């Protein structure tokens, strides 16, 4: 098996499992209780909070709110910020290539009377900064932009975006699910007010995520209950997943420089080899892209057919579009936003690498892709 779909689901690092498994037994007390077992759980929770804060250079562990994953964090950031600050204004913005877990909360705000604007991107997925500057009004309370796009791998000009947003008096939320652990994310240096993180995308267990909130930022909970996580995310914390997320963040930080160099070389080899296939095209920015991410489109065939053929015939797992929308069989909104026609957007393939991938896999994968494309084109009515 050659697994090349790490943006959809990253295998949990065995070192993380070893570290966190005790929270399934003796360290599993409810952190909200005062007895010794509960206090042990509380120590594990706060240790993870400190690790995640350190990972993104947050000003303090208290700026980290744990959630069940990136989708909940994005909902809390988008809906929570919009609703809490609606007296200031009801205008919010997002980029044209946001993840569905940002798009749908924005739509929910729209149903509640908010004016939702969409900022266009260029053909490589870079946000149009001039249009962004023009679209922000005194009524704008929040701008939400992907730090890096999970479908095309493009990394946005974060600091330039932050400067524009803050000059206009709005708050900046960035979904760093695809970027964190793959490239350095520094909320202080980048000037980010709210940041979404996912445990699984760091090599941690599924079922945990986090939202960074800069001190002074006020948001409204989207789920109500007890007082856990400062009342912003009520419910007993998933200690195993959260402790694992903290350790995964620590390991990602320690390994990042060497992994960026290693995965960039493998990525470039894939790009070079696959672009030699007839009518194969790179999508996303050719340089400002995630180290382990290579995305393509092929004329006259369907991405779903590529995925299924590679999986069935060659035991190679890839993606087509975003994992959260790939089963809809509709053209990718991200690929349409960068200017592709519907028939072009349907023929996408995404390779995303992780720790277990090596350069030795590259020739066999490229050959598998080449044979798959040739076979599907022979069968295609197009």
N, C-alpha and C positions, 0 to 999 in steps of 0.2 A: 504494500500500500504506500502511495505517495500522497500525503495529505497536504493540500495547498489552499486551504480555505480558513485561515486563521482569523480573518475579520468576522466570520460568521460564528465560529466557535473555537476557542483555543483550548487545547488539552491542559488540564490542571497540572502544574509543575509538581512532580513527586516530592520535591523538597517542601512545597507548601502543604501537601497532604500530611507529611510527617510532622510538620510544625503544628498544624491546626487540629489534628485528630483527637487530641486530648480534650478539646472542647465538646466532643460528642459524649464524653463520659464524666471524668472527675471535675473538669473545669466548666461544666455546663449550667451552673446556677444562674438564675435570673438576675441580671445586673441591677434590677430595680429593687431588689431585696437587701436587707441589712445584715443577714447572717454571714458566716464565714464563706460558705459555698457561693452565695450571691456576690460577695465582695471579690472572690477569685474571678468570677465572670466579669465583674466590673473592671478589674485590672486588665484582663485580656482585651476588653472593649476599648479602653483608653489607650492601651499600648498600640492597638491597630490604628486608632485615630491619630496618634502622634506620628506613626510611620507614614500614613497617607499625607498628612500635612507636610512632613519633611520632603516627601517625594515631589510635591509640586511647589515647594518653597512658600507655603502658606504662612501667614504671620503668626498663627497659633493653632494648636489642635482644636480649639473651640470653634474654628471656622468650618469644620468638617461635620456634615450631617450624613449619617449612613442611611441607605435606602435598600430596596430589594433589587436594584439594578439600574441601568442607564435610562430605561423608559420612565421609571418613577422619578428619577432625578430630573429628567427633562420636563416632565409634567410639573414637578414642584417648582422648577426654575421659571418656566414660561407662564403657567397659569397662576402660580403663587405670587410671582412678581407683578404680573398684570393686575390681578385682583386687589392686591395690597396697595398698589400705587394708582388706582384708577382716579382718585381725586385730582392727581396731578395731570393726568391725561389718559386717553384710551386709544392711543396710537402705538402699535408695535410693529416691528420689522423682522423679517428673516431672509436668509439668502434663498435663491431659487433652487439650491441643491441640498436642502436640509433633509435629515433623516426623518422617516415617517413619525417617529416618536417626538419630534418637534413640530412637524406639520400639523398633526391632528390636535395637539393642545392649542396651537394657534387657531385652528378652525373652531375649537370650542370657545375661545375668547371671542371670535367673530360672531358666534351665536348669541353672545352675551352683550353685544353692542360695541365691541371693539372694532377699530379700523385696522385691518391687517394688511401690511404692505410687503411685497416681495422684491428683493433687490437682485437684479440680473447678474450673471457671471459671463466671462468671456469663453471662448471655445476650449480653453484648457481648464476651466472651472474656477478661475480667480475672480473674486468679487470685484465688481465695478465700483471703485472707490469714489469716483466723481458722482455717480448716481446715488450712492449711499449718502454722501454729504448733502445732496439736494433733497433726498427723501426724508431726512430727519427733521422734524418740526418741533416747536415748543411743547406739543402734545405727546411726543414720543417718549415712552418710559423705558422700553426695552428693545435691544437689538440682539437677535440670536443668530450665530454663525458657527458652522462646523469648523473646528480647528483644522481638521483634515478630513477629506471625504472618503468614506469606506468603499465606494464603488470605483472611483477613478484615481484615488491616491493623492490628489492634489492637496498641498499644504497652503493654507491661506496666509496672506501678509498680516499676521495677527497684530503686531504693534501699530501698524498704520491704521488698521481698522479701529483699534482701541483709542487712538488719538482722536480720530474723527468723532467717534461716539461720545467720548467724554467732553470734547470741545462743545458739543451740542447739548450736553447736560443729561444724556440718557445712560442707562446701565447696559453693560455688555455681558451676555451669556454665551459661553462657548461649549459645545459638545466635544469633549476631547476623547471620546470612547475609542476612536480609531487611531488616535495619535499618541496618547499617554503610554509610556513604556517602549515606544518605538522611536520617538524623538523627545528631546528635553522639553518639558512643559513647566514654565515658571510664572506663576500667577502675578508675582510682584513685577518682574521684568516685563511681562507681556501686558500688564494692566488689565487684568480680567476681574470682573465683579462676581460672576457666578460660573462655575466650571463643573461639568458632568464627567464622572468617571465610572468605569465598569470593572468589577472584579475579574470576570471571565476574560476580558480583553487584556488583562495583565498576567494571565496564567494562574489566576486564583479560581476558587470554586464559583459556580453559578449561584445566583440567589443573593448577591450583594452588589451594591453600588454606592456611590457617594456624591454629594453635592457640596462643593466648596462655595461658601458665602463670605465675601469680604466683610470685615467688621463695619457696621453701620447700615448694611443693606437689609431692608425689611421685606419679608415675604409672608404670604398667608398659607397655612397648611391646606392641602387639597384632600387630606383624610384626617378626620378628627377622632380622638380617643383619649389615651393617657398622655403622660408628660414625657415619654421617651424622646430622645433626640431633640431636646428643647421644645417639645410639643409640636415640632414640624413634621415628624414622621412617627406617629404613635404606633405602638405594638411592640411586643417582645422582640428584641434583636436576635438575628440569626448569628449566634456567636461563632460557630464553626466557619461559616462563609466570611464573616467580617474579619475574624482573626486571620483567615487565609488570605483575604484581600490585603491586609496590612503587610503580611510577610511577602506576598507577591509583589507589592509595590517596592519593598526594600530590595528584593532580588532584581527586579527590573531596573532599578536605579543603579545597582552595582554592575550589572551586565550590559548596560545600554550602549556605552561607547564601542565596545568590542563587537556587539551584535549589530549595531548600525553599519559598521565597516564590512562585516562578514556578509550580512544579508543584502547590502547594496551591490556587492560584487555578483552574488547569485542572481539578483533581480536583473542586473544589466545583461547577464548572459542569457536569461530568458527573453528579454526584449530583443536582443540582437538576433537570436535564433528564430523566434516566432515571426518577426517582421520580414524574414526571408520567405515566408509562405505567401503565395499569390493572394492579393487583395486582403492582406492583414494590416490593421492600422492600430497604432497606439492611441489610447484615450487618456485624458488627463494631461497635466503639465509634464513636459519631458525632463525637467530638472527638479522643480519644486514638488517632489512626490515622496511618499513614505518609503523608507529603505527597503522593506520587504514586500513591496506592492507593485504588480505589473498588470495592467488592464488593457484589453484589446477589443476590437470588433472585427468581424469577418463578413464580407459581402455574401449574400444569397443563401445564408443558412441561419438557423435559430440557435440562440444561446442554450436553451433547454436541451436541445438535441446534442450539442457539444458536451454539456455536463453529463448527460446520461450515458452517452457513448464512451466517454473517457472513464467513467466510473465502472461501467459494465465490462468493457473490453480490456481496459488497461489498469484497473484498480487505482486510478488517479482521481482525486477529489478536488474540484475547482468550484467556483461560483459563477453565477450569471446575474448581475444586478445586485441589489441589497438583499440580505437574507430575510429581512422582515417583510419584503414585498415580492420576492421572487416567485412565490406560488400563485400570484395573481395572473401571470401570463400576459400582463400588459407591458407596453414599452416603458423602459426606465425613465422616470421623470428627470433624473439627473442627466441622462444622455440627451434627452430632448432639450433640456435647459442649456446645454453647451452647443446646441445648434444642429444636432443630428436629426435626420428624417426618421419617421417611425420604422421603416424597413431597415435602416442602418442600426437603430438602437436595439432592435431585437437580436442582433447577432453578437452579443457581448460575452466575454469570458474574463474572469478576474482570478488572478493568482495572488495569494497572500501567504507569505512565508513565516515560519516560526523556528523555535530553537532546534527542532529535530531535523529540519531540512538541510541538505548539503549540496555542494556543487556537483557531486557524483550523480545526482538524480537528473540533472539538467538535460543531457542528451536523450535519455529515454522519454522524458516528458515532451520535449520538442518533437521527437519522432511520433509519439502518440498523438499529439495535437495535429501534426501535419497529415497523418493517415486519417484521422477523424474528419478533418476539414475536407479532404479529398473525397472520402466516402460519402459524406453528407451532401456534397455538391453534386456528386453523380446521381443521388437520389432526389435532389431538390427539383421541384417544378420550375424554379426560378433560373 
